[in-house]
Amino acid sequence: MNNSFYNDFAARFAAGTLSSLVESFNNQVGKRGFNSARAAYDQALIDELVRRGIDVSAVFDGTTISFAHYVGLDNNSLVIRK
C-alpha cells in the first residue's frame, strides 16, 4: 500500500465528522475499480472508524472490506441499510 496516499487519506478522515465518514463509505458502494490509491483510501477509512470506536464488523472481517451495501450508523456500529 502506498503510505503517502494512506497518510493523506488518514489525515482527511481524522478531520471529518462521523456522518462524512459514513458518506465516504457509501460513495464506494458499487465501484469496481481498484488500485493502490483505492486500497489506501479504503484502509484509512476503516482505520478511522475503528479509531473512533465504531463497530465495523458488518462490512469488515479483519481482512476484507465489503462495499456491497450502503451503511448507516446505529449505536456506534455500522449497519447495513435495507
N, C-alpha and C positions, 0 to 999 in steps of 0.2 A: 504494500500500500504506500502511496506517495505521502510522506509525512508533511510536506508543505501544504498539500490540499487538505489533509486531515486537520492540521493546525488552524488553517483559515476557517474551515467549516466549524470546528470546535469553538473558536472564538465567537463566531457569529451566533451559534446556537446558545452559548453561555449568556449572551446578551439578550436573547429573545424571551418572550413570555411562553408560558405553557401552551396557551392556545396557538401561538405561532409555531411551536414545535409540532403540535398535532396537525396543523395545517400543512407544514412541510412534509410530514409523513404522508398525509393524504394526497399531496401533489405527486407522489411517486407511484401511487396505485395505478397499475395497468401499464406502466412504462417498461419496455423490454430491453432497451439498450443498456449495455454495461461496459464500463471501462474503469480505469484506476480512480478517476475523479468521482465517479458514481459510488464506487466502493468506499472511498474516504468519506463522502457525504453521508452515506447510509450508516457507517460505523460511528461517525461523530454524532449523528442524530440519536442513535440508540444509546450511546455512551452518556450523552447529556440527559436524556430521560432517566436513565438509571441513576446518574449522579444526583438527580433531584428526587429520588426515592419513588419513581414511578415504576409500577409493575408492568413489564413489557412482555410477559410470558405468552400473551395472546398472539404475538407476532414474531417473537424471537426465542429460539430454543437454546441459545448459548453459542450457536454456530451459524445458523441460517436465519435471515430476516425475511419474512413473508410480506409482500406488498399486494396480496391477492384481494384484500378487502379494506374498505375505509374504516377508520377507527374513531372513537370518541374517548373522552376522559371521564371516568367514573370512580370516585373514591380513590384517587391516586393509582388507578390502573387503566391501562389502555384496554378498551373493549371493542370488539368487532361491532360495527354498526350494521343493523339489518335493513 
